[in-house]
Amino acid sequence: MSGHSKWATTKHRKAAQDKKRSALFSKLTRNVFVAAKSGDANPDNNAALAAAIAKAKSYSLPKDKIDMAIAKAHSSASDGSTWSEVVYEGYGPDGVAIYVETLTDNRNRTASDIRSTFTKSGGNLGTSGSVAFQFERKGEIIVEKGADFDEDELMLTVADCEGDDMEVGDDEVVVVTGAGTVMAVKRALEDAGVVVRGAELVMEPTNAQTVPIETVKKTMRLIDNLEELDDVQSVYHTMDISEEQLGALDD
């Protein structure tokens, strides 16, 4: 089990998105809607929906909004829009690799918005596959730290549940898993009595790069601008951001 750098980055990402909670909730709701529309309304029979719900819960999307999105997806009132998951890849300032996941009903609009945002923020939109090889799909499960939290005990539980790693933060723990095992590990942790707040699939850099604080600031501005786009669901980067640099961003 490794140290706390992943948690610091995860905490900063979640804090930044919390500031844009209304837009974030809209994106999470859309994600649930599309996942539900693509298959069974029961998450036990629809892995994509189960993952969408788990991610929504990790960002505190209210249960009634989740239920409403599922119901809408399977009602006759559904608007019939065709949604596609499209990935865009590019480079930020000083060559930092950027991986953008979108959910769109208009590819031309989304591509134009993404390209414009990269250009205005000092980046370059690349071709498909240009940076994907620098990332690996992983699962992250957010676990609550109770009053009787014992790190060694949780570490053993995570190992027993076949989790790969864990990162301890102030209020929560991030459990890292393989992409294909995240929901199984989540259920195993819950069966073991661990309080799980949510889970999601993420893209982790295979070789994170250390960059100066000015590059971090410029790249995070690009990421913020991308995340403000309605069609963008998630943005990932290859920077290895230190605790000191995160503090400078918060300031």
C-alpha positions in Angstrom: 0.0 0.0 0.0 1.4 3.4 -0.9 1.5 6.9 0.5 -0.9 9.8 0.3 -0.2 11.6 -3.0 -3.2 10.1 -4.8 -5.5 11.2 -2.1 -4.3 14.7 -2.2 -4.9 14.9 -5.9 -8.3 13.3 -5.6 -9.3 15.6 -2.8 -8.3 18.7 -4.8 -10.2 17.4 -7.8 -13.4 16.7 -5.8 -13.1 20.1 -4.0 -12.8 21.9 -7.4 -15.8 20.1 -8.7 -17.8 20.8 -5.6 -17.5 24.5 -6.4 -19.4 23.8 -9.6 -21.9 21.5 -7.9 -24.9 22.4 -10.1 -23.1 21.7 -13.3 -21.5 18.6 -11.8 -24.9 17.2 -10.8 -26.3 17.8 -14.2 -23.4 15.8 -15.8 -23.8 13.0 -13.2 -27.5 12.8 -13.8 -26.9 12.6 -17.6 -24.4 9.9 -17.1 -26.9 7.8 -15.1 -29.7 8.5 -17.7 -27.5 7.3 -20.6 -26.3 4.2 -18.7 -29.9 3.3 -17.8 -31.1 3.9 -21.3 -28.5 1.6 -22.8 -29.7 -1.4 -20.8 -31.6 -2.8 -17.9 -33.0 -0.3 -15.3 -31.7 -2.7 -12.6 -28.1 -1.9 -11.8 -27.6 -5.6 -10.8 -28.1 -6.4 -14.4 -26.4 -3.4 -15.9 -22.8 -2.9 -15.1 -22.6 0.6 -16.7 -25.6 1.8 -14.7 -24.1 0.4 -11.5 -20.8 2.3 -12.1 -22.7 5.5 -13.0 -24.8 5.3 -9.8 -21.7 4.6 -7.7 -19.9 7.6 -9.2 -22.9 9.8 -8.6 -23.1 8.7 -5.0 -19.4 9.5 -4.5 -20.1 13.1 -5.4 -23.3 13.2 -3.2 -25.8 13.3 -6.0 -29.2 12.9 -4.2 -30.9 9.5 -4.5 -34.1 11.1 -5.8 -32.2 12.6 -8.8 -30.6 9.2 -9.5 -34.0 7.5 -9.4 -35.6 10.2 -11.6 -32.9 9.8 -14.2 -33.4 6.0 -14.4 -37.2 6.4 -14.6 -36.9 9.0 -17.3 -34.6 6.7 -19.3 -37.2 4.0 -19.4 -40.3 6.1 -19.8 -42.2 6.8 -22.9 -41.5 10.5 -22.3 -37.8 10.0 -23.1 -36.7 12.6 -25.7 -35.1 10.1 -28.0 -31.7 11.8 -28.1 -28.7 9.7 -29.1 -25.8 10.1 -26.8 -22.2 9.0 -27.5 -19.2 8.6 -25.3 -16.3 10.3 -27.1 -12.7 10.7 -25.9 -10.4 13.6 -26.8 -6.7 13.6 -26.3 -4.2 16.4 -26.3 -1.4 18.3 -24.6 -1.5 21.1 -22.2 1.3 23.7 -21.4 4.8 22.2 -21.5 3.6 19.0 -23.0 1.4 17.7 -20.1 -0.8 14.9 -21.5 -4.6 15.5 -21.2 -7.3 12.9 -21.6 -10.9 14.1 -21.8 -14.0 12.0 -21.6 -17.3 13.4 -23.0 -20.9 12.5 -23.3 -22.5 14.2 -26.3 -25.5 14.3 -28.6 -23.6 16.5 -31.1 -20.1 15.5 -31.9 -19.4 18.5 -34.1 -20.3 21.0 -31.3 -18.3 19.1 -28.7 -15.2 18.7 -31.0 -15.3 22.5 -31.7 -15.6 23.4 -28.1 -12.8 21.1 -27.0 -10.4 22.3 -29.7 -11.2 25.9 -28.9 -10.6 25.4 -25.2 -7.3 23.7 -25.8 -6.1 26.5 -28.1 -7.2 29.3 -25.9 -5.5 27.8 -22.8 -2.1 27.2 -24.5 -2.6 23.5 -25.3 -3.0 21.4 -28.5 -5.7 18.9 -29.3 -4.2 15.7 -30.6 -5.4 12.7 -32.6 -7.0 9.6 -31.1 -4.4 7.5 -29.3 -1.9 10.3 -29.0 -1.9 10.2 -25.2 -4.1 7.3 -24.2 -1.1 5.0 -23.9 0.1 7.2 -21.0 -2.9 6.3 -18.9 -4.4 3.1 -17.4 -8.0 2.5 -16.4 -8.5 2.0 -12.7 -11.3 1.9 -10.2 -11.5 4.2 -7.1 -13.8 3.5 -4.2 -14.4 6.2 -1.6 -14.5 4.7 2.0 -15.7 6.6 5.0 -13.3 6.9 8.0 -15.4 6.1 11.1 -14.7 7.1 14.7 -13.0 3.8 15.3 -10.9 3.9 12.1 -7.9 1.5 12.1 -5.6 1.9 9.1 -3.9 -1.5 9.5 -7.3 -3.3 9.9 -8.7 -1.6 6.8 -5.6 -2.4 4.9 -6.1 -6.1 5.6 -9.8 -5.9 4.7 -8.9 -4.2 1.4 -6.4 -6.9 0.6 -8.9 -9.7 1.6 -11.5 -8.0 -0.8 -8.8 -8.0 -3.5 -8.3 -4.3 -3.7 -5.0 -3.2 -5.1 -4.1 -0.2 -3.0 -5.4 2.4 -0.6 -4.7 6.1 0.2 -5.7 7.6 3.5 -7.0 11.2 3.7 -8.4 13.3 6.5 -12.1 12.2 6.3 -12.1 9.4 3.6 -9.9 6.6 2.2 -9.5 6.0 -1.5 -9.3 2.3 -2.3 -7.8 1.6 -5.7 -8.8 -1.5 -7.8 -8.5 -2.9 -11.3 -11.1 -1.5 -13.8 -12.9 -4.8 -14.1 -13.1 -5.5 -10.3 -14.2 -2.2 -8.9 -17.9 -3.1 -8.3 -17.0 -6.6 -7.0 -14.5 -5.0 -4.5 -17.1 -2.4 -3.5 -19.6 -5.1 -2.7 -17.0 -7.1 -0.8 -16.1 -4.1 1.3 -19.7 -3.4 2.1 -20.3 -7.0 3.0 -17.3 -6.7 5.4 -19.0 -3.8 7.1 -17.0 -1.0 5.5 -19.0 2.2 4.8 -18.6 3.0 1.1 -19.6 6.5 -0.1 -19.2 5.7 -3.8 -17.0 4.4 -6.6 -15.9 5.3 -10.1 -13.7 4.4 -13.0 -10.7 6.8 -13.5 -7.7 7.1 -15.8 -4.4 7.0 -13.9 -1.1 8.1 -15.5 1.3 5.2 -15.9 4.3 7.6 -15.5 3.4 10.8 -13.8 5.7 13.8 -14.5 7.0 16.4 -12.1 6.5 19.9 -13.5 7.1 23.4 -12.0 4.3 25.2 -10.2 3.7 27.6 -13.1 3.0 24.6 -15.4 0.7 23.2 -12.8 -1.3 26.4 -12.6 -1.6 26.8 -16.4 -2.6 23.2 -16.9 -5.2 23.3 -14.1 -6.7 26.4 -15.7 -7.0 24.4 -18.9 -8.6 21.6 -17.0 -11.0 23.9 -15.3 -12.0 25.4 -18.6 -12.6 22.0 -20.1 -14.7 20.9 -17.1 -16.9 23.9 -17.5 -18.0 22.5 -20.9 -21.5 20.9 -20.7 -20.4 17.8 -22.6 -17.2 17.0 -20.6 -17.6 14.3 -18.0 -14.0 13.8 -16.7 -10.5 15.2 -17.4 -7.3 13.5 -16.5 -3.6 14.6 -16.7 -0.1 13.2 -16.2 1.2 15.7 -13.7 2.6 14.5 -10.4 1.4 17.3 -8.2 3.0 17.6 -4.8 1.3 18.6 -1.5 3.2 21.9 -1.6 1.9 22.6 -5.2 -1.6 21.7 -4.2 -1.4 24.2 -1.3 -0.2 26.9 -3.8 -3.2 26.1 -6.0 -5.6 26.4 -3.1 -4.1 29.7 -2.0 
